[in-house]
């Protein structure tokens, strides 16, 4: 029994470390003062109703995944991170942080948070790991996933 427990704990830690490494090794720098990025954020806000409708329609379908990107600030340091949407309720979204913060220490990977809809900078709707809607910031900067 103890060896099984050790294996489970080790496996869990190895998975998280892999995620930690991937997130920290794949940090992207985005110029949020860029007119293209500002326009992408504005477009995201305009398309939130579509995101919400699709979430309500397809959130129980396991082939779909829903993510939002927002900023987190701590001691004058701001990081923009992705969160997996767990629930939508009027002007808030219940989300789970899906990135490992690089410099911010008050948030952790998998933290559950309430995010106001009006601070969402971008979103992604995936079906079977293929983007079907969103990713406007990367698109505006000609990044590819």
Phi and psi in degrees as a GROMACS rama.xvg file:
@    title "Ramachandran Plot"
@    xaxis  label "Phi"
@    yaxis  label "Psi"
@TYPE xy
-65.2704  -40.5218  UNK-2
-64.5514  -36.0498  UNK-3
-64.4988  -42.7425  UNK-4
-61.9197  -43.6112  UNK-5
-62.1523  -43.2534  UNK-6
-62.4952  -42.5801  UNK-7
-63.4283  -44.4461  UNK-8
-65.0062  -44.2651  UNK-9
-61.5395  -44.6212  UNK-10
-61.5286  -43.4343  UNK-11
-61.6876  -44.7943  UNK-12
-66.1416  -39.4549  UNK-13
-63.6236  -40.0996  UNK-14
-63.271  -44.5161  UNK-15
-66.1575  -41.4965  UNK-16
-61.3458  -38.4874  UNK-17
-61.5038  -44.4264  UNK-18
-64.3168  -44.4072  UNK-19
-54.6607  -50.8927  UNK-20
-62.5069  -45.1195  UNK-21
-60.8437  -49.0454  UNK-22
-59.0097  -46.923  UNK-23
-72.2285  -28.0677  UNK-24
-84.6946  -11.6933  UNK-25
-121.19  34.307  UNK-26
-70.0766  132.657  UNK-27
-109.448  139.791  UNK-28
-96.1385  125.635  UNK-29
-121.973  132.278  UNK-30
-85.2502  95.9674  UNK-31
-72.2076  -6.80554  UNK-32
-90.7236  -7.12568  UNK-33
-64.841  135.88  UNK-34
-57.5184  -36.1201  UNK-35
-63.9103  -42.0421  UNK-36
-69.6231  -42.3063  UNK-37
-59.5528  -40.7577  UNK-38
-65.6846  -38.503  UNK-39
-64.3244  -39.6804  UNK-40
-66.9199  -41.5566  UNK-41
-61.6001  -43.5582  UNK-42
-62.9615  -40.8891  UNK-43
-56.6504  -48.214  UNK-44
-60.843  -38.5855  UNK-45
-67.2123  -27.794  UNK-46
-95.3482  2.0369  UNK-47
-59.874  -34.4816  UNK-48
-60.4992  -40.257  UNK-49
-63.9085  -42.2441  UNK-50
-59.1926  -48.0972  UNK-51
-62.082  -42.8846  UNK-52
-62.3155  -44.8878  UNK-53
-66.3309  -36.9387  UNK-54
-61.5093  -48.0736  UNK-55
-62.2921  -33.6618  UNK-56
-80.6387  -36.259  UNK-57
-121.537  2.82643  UNK-58
-63.0984  -24.2678  UNK-59
-86.2227  -6.95343  UNK-60
-86.7834  116.043  UNK-61
-66.7267  -11.9062  UNK-62
-80.2791  -9.49127  UNK-63
-104.612  144.396  UNK-64
-133.344  143.75  UNK-65
-127.144  126.481  UNK-66
-132.97  149.864  UNK-67
-127.414  154.743  UNK-68
-116.716  135.1  UNK-69
-147.247  171.054  UNK-70
-100.02  149.356  UNK-71
-127.763  127.684  UNK-72
-120.773  138.547  UNK-73
-151.293  123.731  UNK-74
47.3861  50.8365  UNK-75
66.831  9.66714  UNK-76
-105.336  129.229  UNK-77
-119.977  132.229  UNK-78
-124.315  141.306  UNK-79
-107.178  117.797  UNK-80
-132.488  156.912  UNK-81
-88.1163  145.101  UNK-82
-132.987  140.716  UNK-83
-84.3009  129.524  UNK-84
-78.0804  128.783  UNK-85
-104.209  -31.3921  UNK-86
-164.738  149.445  UNK-87
-119.747  128.827  UNK-88
-138.698  104.407  UNK-89
47.9761  -106.519  UNK-90
-100.501  11.4248  UNK-91
-125.112  154.785  UNK-92
-124.824  133.192  UNK-93
-88.291  123.962  UNK-94
-134.82  164.44  UNK-95
-119.575  124.049  UNK-96
-59.4879  125.402  UNK-97
-110.512  10.4567  UNK-98
-124.02  156.481  UNK-99
-90.879  118.636  UNK-100
-60.5267  142.073  UNK-101
-84.2532  -50.0625  UNK-102
-119.643  -19.5516  UNK-103
-82.0612  136.959  UNK-104
-111.535  -11.1875  UNK-105
-84.971  -4.05635  UNK-106
-126.126  148.202  UNK-107
-133.032  155.248  UNK-108
-51.3894  134.519  UNK-109
76.5535  4.54929  UNK-110
-60.4706  139.627  UNK-111
-94.6614  130.548  UNK-112
-137.382  160.353  UNK-113
-105.99  124.075  UNK-114
-119.503  131.487  UNK-115
-70.5026  138.607  UNK-116
-61.3976  -30.7548  UNK-117
-75.6662  -1.92245  UNK-118
-108.953  8.53453  UNK-119
-75.7517  127.905  UNK-120
-96.4772  -28.0317  UNK-121
-161.475  164.995  UNK-122
-146.734  163.854  UNK-123
-136.063  135.201  UNK-124
-117.359  121.492  UNK-125
-113.37  142.082  UNK-126
-125.188  118.745  UNK-127
50.8267  46.0518  UNK-128
65.5094  16.7942  UNK-129
-112.621  130.877  UNK-130
-68.3949  124.617  UNK-131
-111.184  -16.4982  UNK-132
-160.833  138.624  UNK-133
104.609  -163.889  UNK-134
73.7296  34.8633  UNK-135
-71.2916  -33.0451  UNK-136
-65.5635  -49.9282  UNK-137
-61.9568  -39.4202  UNK-138
-61.4024  -40.8813  UNK-139
-68.1282  -21.9549  UNK-140
-103.858  7.88593  UNK-141
61.0659  32.4952  UNK-142
-84.2809  153.734  UNK-143
-117.242  144.614  UNK-144
